[in-house]
Amino acid sequence: MSIHRVAQGAGVSVATVSRVFNDPERVAASTRIRVLEAARTLSYLPNQSARTLRTQRSRIMGAILPSRDDPVYVECMNGIAAAVLEAGYVLAPIACDSLPDREADAARWIVASGAEGCVLLVTDVEASAALPLLGRSGVPYALMHHQDDRHPCVSIDSRRALADLVARLESLGHREIVRLVPQPAFSRVQEARPGDGTGDDSAARASRVRHIDMAPGADPVRQIGLLLSSPTRPTALLCTSDLLAIDCLRAAALQGLQVPRDLTVVGFDGIALGARMFPMLAAVVQPHAAIGRHAVELVLRAIAGGRAPTAADSLLLPHGMREGESCGPPPFTAHGHPQPGHPAEAALA
């Protein structure tokens, strides 16, 4: 099937069809849709190798993510793929198993492939070898799920989201709140950790949360179980990810605790899986697909403008809150009395 048949089917010139596939930004949306529909009807696919030779543009967008199986990154990749396809690019995704050395290798491959841009999520922004490598090569990039004033980023305001979540827990009466932090703590986790609380009231509130660093490599369910079996167990567990929150639900069940009657558990991702559980997982909801899509669009705008994106181009997207069934008041009031309806109330009667 030739480009001439597509041009005839869409009622445009061959040059217009070529622009739709090689430089779609220069073609009106209505014309672009008509050409793409004709191409689909005629089963026409442009030869990518020929396009690259003719235009000297690879139209490859690289994507570097920590893993393929974490629901957060799956949802993020859905947004990336949709934006890349819509722009007429080819997606080159690479999963690095959260290993910094593999991130650097992935960045080298992205550069060697002639990719026009890259979106990525790294384990440690400060120590990353991938970021300076991309910068030196001139490949425009944007970070996802990070907040860093040295790089172009697309994220939510993680500290504000944490403060909002803590305020919600405090409004229910919780005062013993523990935030579980896996080790090693990746940059996207650390960036949501408040400072000394000398800022506004919401930041100060979040800084009063007790942070517990989990032992690296150990079974998280066992570690959480030890915490829940201690005499000073918290009334609420604030997890840095929804998968960790799911581990907390299992650990609580193994300890004979009912969520949320005896313990509140909240996550920090809002993955779709959490809404299908019982109890439904309460969580900060991050727009993962939108983060991936906006990161691609940020890079594409920079490519179109003939420049690399900068930190000034960074975007903060709004977060939401899922009022799931895993969140409720603490078992006891601030005065040490059982909450109405809690079994401890009957035991004291």
C-alpha positions in Angstrom: 0.0 0.0 0.0 1.6 3.3 -1.1 1.5 6.8 0.3 -0.3 7.8 -3.0 -3.3 5.7 -2.2 -3.5 7.2 1.3 -3.4 10.7 -0.2 -6.2 9.9 -2.6 -8.3 8.4 0.1 -7.9 11.4 2.3 -8.3 13.9 -0.5 -4.9 15.6 0.2 -1.5 15.8 -1.4 1.3 13.2 -0.9 3.3 16.0 0.8 0.5 16.4 3.4 0.4 12.7 4.2 4.2 12.8 4.6 3.9 15.7 7.0 1.3 13.9 9.0 3.7 11.1 9.7 6.9 13.0 9.9 6.0 16.4 11.3 2.4 16.2 12.6 2.6 19.5 14.5 2.5 21.4 11.1 -0.8 19.8 10.0 -4.2 20.9 11.1 -5.9 18.5 13.5 -8.9 17.9 11.2 -6.6 17.0 8.3 -4.4 14.9 10.4 -7.4 12.8 11.6 -8.6 12.4 8.0 -5.2 11.2 6.9 -4.7 8.8 9.8 -8.2 7.4 9.2 -7.4 6.8 5.5 -4.2 5.1 6.5 -6.0 2.8 8.9 -8.6 1.9 6.3 -5.9 1.1 3.8 -3.7 -0.7 6.3 -0.9 1.7 5.5 2.2 1.9 7.8 5.1 4.2 7.0 8.6 2.6 6.8 10.3 3.8 10.0 13.8 3.2 8.7 13.1 5.1 5.5 11.6 8.0 7.5 14.7 8.2 9.7 17.0 8.3 6.7 14.9 10.9 4.9 14.2 13.2 7.8 17.3 12.6 10.0 14.9 12.2 12.9 14.4 8.9 14.8 11.1 9.9 16.4 12.0 7.6 19.3 11.0 8.5 22.8 12.8 6.7 25.6 11.2 5.8 28.9 13.2 4.6 31.9 11.3 3.2 34.8 12.2 1.2 37.9 10.1 -1.9 37.1 7.5 -3.4 34.8 5.2 -5.0 37.5 4.6 -2.2 40.1 1.1 -0.9 39.4 2.3 2.7 39.8 4.7 2.4 36.9 2.2 0.4 34.8 -0.3 3.3 35.2 2.4 5.8 34.5 3.4 3.9 31.4 -0.1 3.9 30.1 0.0 7.7 30.0 3.4 7.7 28.4 2.4 5.3 25.7 -0.8 7.2 24.8 1.1 10.5 24.5 3.9 9.0 22.4 1.5 7.3 20.1 -0.6 10.4 19.6 2.6 12.4 18.7 3.6 9.8 16.1 6.7 8.6 18.0 8.0 5.2 18.8 8.3 4.3 22.5 11.4 2.6 23.8 10.7 1.5 27.4 13.4 0.1 29.7 12.9 -1.3 33.2 15.9 -1.2 35.5 14.9 -3.2 38.5 15.5 -0.1 40.7 19.3 -0.4 40.1 21.2 2.8 39.5 23.8 1.1 37.3 21.1 -0.2 35.0 19.6 3.3 34.8 22.9 4.6 33.5 23.1 1.7 31.0 19.6 2.5 29.9 20.5 6.2 29.4 23.5 5.1 27.3 21.3 3.0 25.1 18.7 5.8 24.7 21.5 8.1 23.6 23.0 5.5 21.2 19.7 4.8 19.7 19.3 8.4 18.6 16.2 9.0 20.7 14.9 12.5 20.4 13.8 12.6 24.1 13.4 10.6 27.3 11.1 10.5 30.3 12.4 8.7 33.4 12.0 7.9 37.1 15.3 7.3 38.9 16.0 5.8 42.3 18.2 8.7 43.5 18.2 12.0 41.8 21.3 13.2 43.7 23.5 10.2 42.8 22.0 9.4 39.4 24.5 8.8 36.6 21.7 8.7 34.0 20.7 12.4 34.4 24.1 14.0 33.7 24.7 11.5 30.8 21.4 12.6 29.2 22.3 16.2 29.8 25.8 16.0 28.2 24.3 14.2 25.2 21.7 16.9 24.6 18.8 14.5 24.8 15.8 16.4 26.3 14.4 14.7 29.3 11.8 15.1 32.1 11.6 13.4 35.5 8.4 11.8 36.6 7.2 11.6 40.3 10.1 13.7 41.4 10.4 17.3 42.8 13.8 18.8 42.2 14.7 22.4 41.4 17.6 21.3 39.2 15.7 19.3 36.7 12.4 19.4 34.7 9.9 17.4 36.7 6.3 16.4 36.6 4.8 15.4 40.0 2.3 16.1 42.7 3.3 18.3 45.6 4.3 15.3 47.8 4.8 17.2 51.0 1.5 19.0 50.7 -0.2 15.6 50.0 1.4 14.1 53.1 0.3 17.1 55.2 -3.2 16.8 53.9 -3.3 13.1 54.7 -2.0 13.7 58.2 -4.5 16.5 58.8 -7.3 14.0 57.7 -6.0 11.4 60.3 -5.8 14.0 63.0 -9.3 15.1 62.3 -10.4 11.6 63.1 -8.6 11.7 66.4 -5.3 9.9 65.6 -2.2 11.1 67.5 0.0 8.1 67.2 0.8 8.1 63.5 3.7 6.2 62.0 5.0 6.6 58.5 6.7 3.5 57.2 9.7 4.2 55.0 11.3 1.3 53.0 15.1 1.1 52.7 16.8 2.1 50.6 14.4 5.1 50.4 14.2 6.3 46.8 14.1 9.9 46.0 10.4 10.0 45.4 9.9 8.8 48.9 12.4 11.1 50.5 10.9 14.1 48.7 7.6 13.6 50.6 9.4 13.7 53.9 8.9 17.1 55.7 11.7 19.0 57.3 11.9 20.3 60.8 8.3 21.7 60.8 9.4 25.4 60.9 7.3 26.2 57.8 3.5 26.5 57.6 1.1 24.7 59.9 0.5 21.8 57.5 4.2 21.1 57.1 4.7 21.3 60.9 1.8 18.9 61.4 3.3 16.4 59.0 6.7 16.7 60.6 5.3 15.4 63.9 4.6 12.1 62.3 7.0 9.4 63.6 9.0 7.9 60.7 10.2 4.3 60.9 12.9 3.1 58.5 12.3 -0.5 57.6 15.2 -2.9 57.5 16.4 -3.4 53.9 15.9 -6.9 52.5 13.7 -8.2 55.3 10.1 -9.4 55.0 8.0 -6.3 55.3 5.0 -8.2 56.7 7.1 -9.6 59.5 8.6 -6.2 60.3 5.1 -4.6 60.4 3.9 -7.4 62.6 6.6 -6.8 65.1 5.6 -3.1 65.2 1.9 -4.0 65.7 2.6 -6.5 68.5 4.5 -3.9 70.5 2.8 -2.3 73.6 3.2 1.2 71.9 1.7 0.3 68.6 0.4 3.2 66.5 -3.2 3.8 65.8 -2.5 4.7 62.1 0.0 3.5 59.6 0.8 5.9 56.8 2.5 4.0 54.0 4.8 5.4 51.3 3.2 3.2 48.7 0.0 1.3 48.3 1.8 -2.0 47.9 3.3 -1.4 51.4 -0.1 -0.6 52.7 -1.4 -3.9 51.4 1.4 -5.6 53.3 0.2 -3.7 56.4 -3.3 -5.1 55.9 -1.9 -8.6 55.8 0.3 -8.0 58.9 -2.7 -6.6 60.8 -4.9 -9.6 60.0 -2.1 -12.0 61.1 -2.0 -10.1 64.4 -5.7 -10.5 64.8 -6.4 -6.8 64.3 -9.4 -5.5 62.3 -8.9 -2.6 60.0 -10.1 0.1 60.6 -11.7 -0.9 64.0 -8.3 -1.5 65.6 -5.9 0.1 63.2 -6.1 2.6 60.3 -4.0 2.0 57.2 -3.5 4.5 54.4 -1.5 4.4 51.2 0.1 7.1 49.0 -0.5 6.1 45.4 -4.2 5.5 44.8 -3.6 2.6 42.4 -6.7 1.0 41.0 -6.0 -2.3 42.8 -6.5 -0.6 46.2 -10.1 0.3 45.3 -10.9 -3.4 44.6 -9.8 -4.7 48.0 -11.7 -5.2 51.2 -11.4 -3.1 53.1 -11.0 -0.6 50.3 -7.6 1.1 50.7 -7.7 4.7 51.7 -4.9 6.7 50.0 -3.6 9.8 48.5 -4.4 9.5 44.8 -1.7 10.4 42.4 -2.6 10.9 38.7 0.1 8.5 37.5 -1.1 8.3 33.9 -1.4 12.1 33.7 2.1 12.4 35.1 3.5 10.2 32.3 1.5 12.0 29.6 2.5 15.5 30.8 6.2 14.4 31.0 6.1 13.3 27.4 4.3 16.5 26.3 6.9 18.6 28.2 9.7 17.0 26.3 7.9 17.2 23.0 7.3 21.0 23.5 11.0 21.4 24.1 11.9 19.4 21.0 9.5 21.6 18.9 11.1 24.7 20.4 14.6 23.5 19.6 15.8 23.5 23.2 16.2 21.3 26.3 13.5 21.6 29.0 14.6 23.2 32.3 13.5 23.1 35.9 11.4 26.2 35.1 9.2 24.0 32.9 8.3 21.7 35.8 4.7 20.9 36.5 2.9 20.1 39.8 -0.4 18.2 39.2 -3.2 18.1 41.8 -3.6 15.1 44.0 -6.8 13.5 45.3 -7.9 11.5 48.4 -9.6 8.2 48.3 -11.8 7.9 51.4 -11.5 4.1 51.6 -12.7 1.7 54.3 -9.3 1.2 55.8 -9.4 4.6 57.4 -11.4 5.3 60.6 -11.1 6.8 64.1 -8.6 5.3 66.6 -9.8 2.6 69.0 -9.6 5.0 71.9 -10.4 8.7 72.3 -7.9 11.4 73.3 -9.0 10.8 76.9 -8.3 7.1 76.8 -11.9 6.0 76.5 -13.0 3.4 73.9 -14.7 4.7 70.9 -18.5 4.1 71.0 -19.2 0.7 69.6 -15.7 -0.6 69.9 -15.5 -4.1 71.7 -13.3 -2.5 74.4 -16.3 -0.4 75.5 -18.3 -3.6 76.2 -15.3 -5.1 78.0 -15.2 -2.2 80.4 -18.9 -2.1 81.0 
